[in-house]
Amino acid sequence: MSANLTPRAKFATTLLRTAAALSRATGRGDGSVIGGRVGLIVEPRLLELLAEGRHVVLISGTNGKTTTTRFTTAALEAIGKVATNSFGANMPTGHTTALAKAPKAEYAALECDEHYLGQLLDAANPKVVALLNLSRDQLDRAMEVTALAAKWRQTLQASGAQSTIVANADDPLIVWAASVCPRVVWVAAGQSWTADSAICPNCGAHLDRFGEFWRCTNCGLNRPSPQWSVAHQGEAVVGPDGRRYDLNLQLPGRVNRANAATALAVASLFGVDPAQAAPRLSEVASVAGRYAKVERDGRHLRLLLAKNPAGWLESFDMIDPVPPVVLSLNAREVDGFDTSWIYDVDFTSLAGRKVVVTGDRRTDLAVRLEVDGVDFLVVDDIRAAIAAVPPGPVEVVANYTAFQDIRAEFNRVN
C-alpha cells in the first residue's frame, strides 16, 4: 500500500487529488482521468507504486466489466477495505486515481479496458484476473476481436502466469486466451451473442455447438468443465463443491446473475466465504447509472446501457415486455463514429410496443427499425421522449455518450 511512497510519489499523489477535486468542483466529471494523468506525469511509476503490497483483481472483457467490478467490490468488502474504479474509468489514469483515493485499502478491484490488460498485469501484479467475454465493439477504432483474443493469449503467456485466472467457459475466445495459464477457474457465465465465436480461434475451423457445450472437431479446443455456474432456475450460484448460494439481486437479467457468479468465484480466491459474500451482492442497486430508476412527470424510467451488438441483445433480455421503450444512439468519438453495427442487432423483439427513438444518430436507428418492421416515433431529445410516452414505467436503452447525456439530464444519477 501507499505508506512507503517516495517523496516524489507522495507529491504526485497530492497533485492527483487536487486535480481530481478541481474537476469535480467545476462540474467537469469525477476527476478520475485528469487526476491520474497529472499524477502519472509527475511520477510515471505511480500506478505501480500505489498497487504495491495490495491484493489486486483485474476484471476485463467487452461487456459487464463495471457491474462485475461493483459486485466483486461488494463481496471483498466482507473482509476489508477495497480500492476500486467504481465509475468505470478503466484505463491507467483511472486505476491510479482509484488507488490514490484509498491509500489504506488492502484490496483493489479494478475494471480494466481490454486494450490495457498487459500494462496492468505488469504494473499491478494482480492476484486474480477475471476475463468475462469478447465480442465486436467500436469497430472503427478498436482491435478486431479475434486479434484481441490473440493479444490476450500472448500477454498472459508472457506474464509468466503469476495470477489465477477466472474465465468464462462459454466463450471460445476467452477459453483460448486463458488456456495458456496453469491456474484457471472456469465459470459458466453464458454467451448469448455467438456471432464472433463461430470459428475456432486456434485453427480456424467451424465450431460445433450442442446446447451449452461447444467444441472444435479439428484441433480439439472445447468448452472446459466449469467449477462455478448459475443454477438452471437462475436464482442461485453453484460452487465447485456443488453448494448453492442464493441470489436476490436488484439488477435484472441473466447476464447479471452470471456476473454475480464470476464475482463470487473471484472473492473465494481471496478467502471470502461465498455464503457471506452472496447477500452483499443484493445491495447493489445501480452501477454508474446503469439500471438506475428515475422519475419525471409521472414516468418511471429504468436506464440501461448498451454499447455494442452483444450489449443490446442482453438489454432486450432485461426489459419488461409491456412498457414503452426509448432508444437513444450517438456516434461520438468514444462511441465510435461507425453506426453500421446496429445492423447486427435484432430489433424484432420490440415489434408491437411503443418505441421512441432519439440521440444524435436517431435517423440511423430509425432506418434500422424500419428494416425490422418495428413502428417508432423519432424525437429530438430525452425530454421529448419522456413527453411522448404515457405515465408509468418506461425502459430506456442507450449507447455510451447517449447514456451519459441522459444521466446528465437526471443530475448524473448513479
Buried (B, 14 or more C-beta within 10 A) or exposed (E): BBEEBEEEBEBBBEBBBBBBEBBBEEEEBBBBBBBBBBBBEBBEBBBBBBBBEBBBBBBBBBBBBBBBBBBBBBBBBBBEEBBBBBBBBBBBBBBBBBBBBBBEBBBBBBBBBBBBBBBBBEBBBBBBBBBBBBBBBBBEEBBEBBEBBBBBBEBBEEBEBEBBBBBBBBBBBBBBBBBBBEEBBBBBBBBBBBEBBEBBBBEEEEBEBEEEEBBBEEEEBBBBEBBBBBBEEEEBBBBBEEEBBEBEBEBBBBBBBBBBBBBBBBBBBBEBBBEEBBBBBBEBEBBBBBBBEBEBEEBEBBBBBBBBBBBBBBBBEBBEEEBBBBBBBBBBEEBBEEBEBBBBBEBEBBEEBBBBBBBBBBEBBBEBBEEBEBEBBBBEBBEEBBEBBEEEBBBBBBBBBBBBBBBEBBEBBB
